Amino acid sequence: MSYLSDLQLKLGIKKNIFITLEETTLVALKKMDEQDVKLLLVFEGQRFHSVLSIGDIQRSIIQNIPLETKIHKILRKKITVCYTNESFHQVREKMLELRTECMPVLSPVSRELVSVYFWADLFEQEERVSGNLDLPLVVMAGGQGTRLKPITHIIPKPLVPIKEKPIVEMIINSFETLGCRRVFMTVNYKKK
């Protein structure tokens, strides 16, 4: 077994979200797709280096950086990490404040990856609330969807399908489980 496979087992991470610094953006993108994740933990040999997010890849594509480019050229210069001398409460608060998907926890001296916390593990349980809020839902759907072009040249962003359902339907359905029955949409671009 390789170091990264051993580390994956040691940390109890179910998906293979590890990648080396010298892989290409295309390899990273394919790995994210295969593992159904939005980020990868980047290593230089056996040393933790950074986190590569789907946002990093999107920014590189917008800047016309070729997919054959090594990921070390598209990584953000600064990422937030926590250290083992910080309490679980401090780690959790930092994640909540920054709304970060993942928080690597490193040894302060060796900077060895000791643990990783994921948003889904810490907060999604709390977010899954059901009930009868009986509050009106306002869906702001008036934007041009410029980041989704060329798709939005044809179809407005709220109607772009994800897994065969329009985005707006998914939003409405998720709030319906909370008891929101009255829905209002603010529209502008391609409102008809």
PyMOL commands that set and color helices and strands:
alter all, ss='L'
color gray80, all
select helices_A, chain A and resi 3-11+25-35+54-62+71-73+88-98+119-122+124-127+146-148+151-154+157-159+167-176
alter helices_A, ss='H'
color red, helices_A
select strands_A, chain A and resi 18-20+39-44+47-53+82-83+102-106+113-118+137-141+161-162+165-166+183-187
alter strands_A, ss='S'
color yellow, strands_A
deselect
rebuild
show_as cartoon
